[in-house]
Amino acid sequence: MNIYVGNVPYAATEEDLETLFGEYGAVATATIIRDRYDGRSKGFGFVEMENQEDGERAIEALDGQDMMGRPLKVNPARPRTERREPRRYDDRNGDMEM
């Protein structure tokens, strides 16, 4: 089960998430999303639990729980949607590329 974890403290590590969620069952992966340019945490991440029941128990127990002074927001993760290709400015003739 894939779980969204929001309002994660910027000082938290993936190991911190794995330890926290590991109290409710086996954690397959724990990932904190980071800015691609400076590597800083964006304040949210995802935890994948090995089974559905453990994931549901973790969501129930951890949603709103304090972590390093911040209340976590914990929900089942939604499927990723396709992203549009960004529009780019074409310097040669002043047009927008699509």
VENHU-V77804 format. One record per residue. N is the residue number from 1. RES is the residue in one letter. PHI is phi in whole degrees, -180 to 180 (none if undefined). PSI is psi in whole degrees, 0 to 359 (NA if undefined). NEAR is the number of other ideal C-beta (glycine too) atoms within 8 Angstrom. Layout:
{{N,RES,PHI,PSI,NEAR} {N,RES,PHI,PSI,NEAR}}
This chain:
{{1,M,none,131,10} {2,N,-96,132,8} {3,I,-125,132,16} {4,Y,-85,135,12} {5,V,-126,112,13} {6,G,-107,165,10} {7,N,62,34,8} {8,V,-73,132,15} {9,P,-57,142,9} {10,Y,-63,335,7} {11,A,-84,350,5} {12,A,-70,149,11} {13,T,-112,168,7} {14,E,-63,327,9} {15,E,-65,323,7} {16,D,-61,315,9} {17,L,-64,317,15} {18,E,-62,319,11} {19,T,-66,315,8} {20,L,-62,311,9} {21,F,-75,335,15} {22,G,-63,341,9} {23,E,-67,344,6} {24,Y,-110,359,11} {25,G,150,183,13} {26,A,-72,129,8} {27,V,-100,124,12} {28,A,-79,312,6} {29,T,-148,152,7} {30,A,-137,124,13} {31,T,-133,132,8} {32,I,-103,130,13} {33,I,-78,131,8} {34,R,-122,152,8} {35,D,-63,135,8} {36,R,-71,339,3} {37,Y,-93,316,4} {38,D,-111,355,4} {39,G,77,4,5} {40,R,-77,151,7} {41,S,-61,141,11} {42,K,-91,0,8} {43,G,89,14,8} {44,F,-150,166,10} {45,G,-164,189,12} {46,F,-137,142,12} {47,V,-125,131,15} {48,E,-108,118,11} {49,M,-93,147,16} {50,E,-71,334,8} {51,N,-137,154,9} {52,Q,-60,315,7} {53,E,-62,317,7} {54,D,-64,320,13} {55,G,-62,316,14} {56,E,-65,320,9} {57,R,-65,320,10} {58,A,-65,318,16} {59,I,-61,312,12} {60,E,-59,317,7} {61,A,-79,326,8} {62,L,-99,344,13} {63,D,-63,120,10} {64,G,91,350,7} {65,Q,-69,144,9} {66,D,-74,133,7} {67,M,-133,110,12} {68,M,54,39,7} {69,G,88,5,5} {70,R,-126,134,9} {71,P,-77,124,8} {72,L,-73,148,14} {73,K,-112,114,10} {74,V,-124,122,13} {75,N,-142,160,9} {76,P,-61,139,9} {77,A,-73,142,8} {78,R,-86,153,5} {79,P,-62,146,4} {80,R,-71,136,3} {81,T,-98,157,4} {82,E,-68,138,3} {83,R,-101,143,4} {84,R,-72,153,4} {85,E,-71,132,4} {86,P,-66,148,4} {87,R,-77,140,7} {88,R,-124,144,6} {89,Y,-86,129,6} {90,D,-97,111,9} {91,D,-66,335,4} {92,R,-65,318,4} {93,N,-130,11,4} {94,G,76,11,5} {95,D,-95,160,5} {96,M,-88,135,7} {97,E,-86,148,7} {98,M,-121,NA,3}}
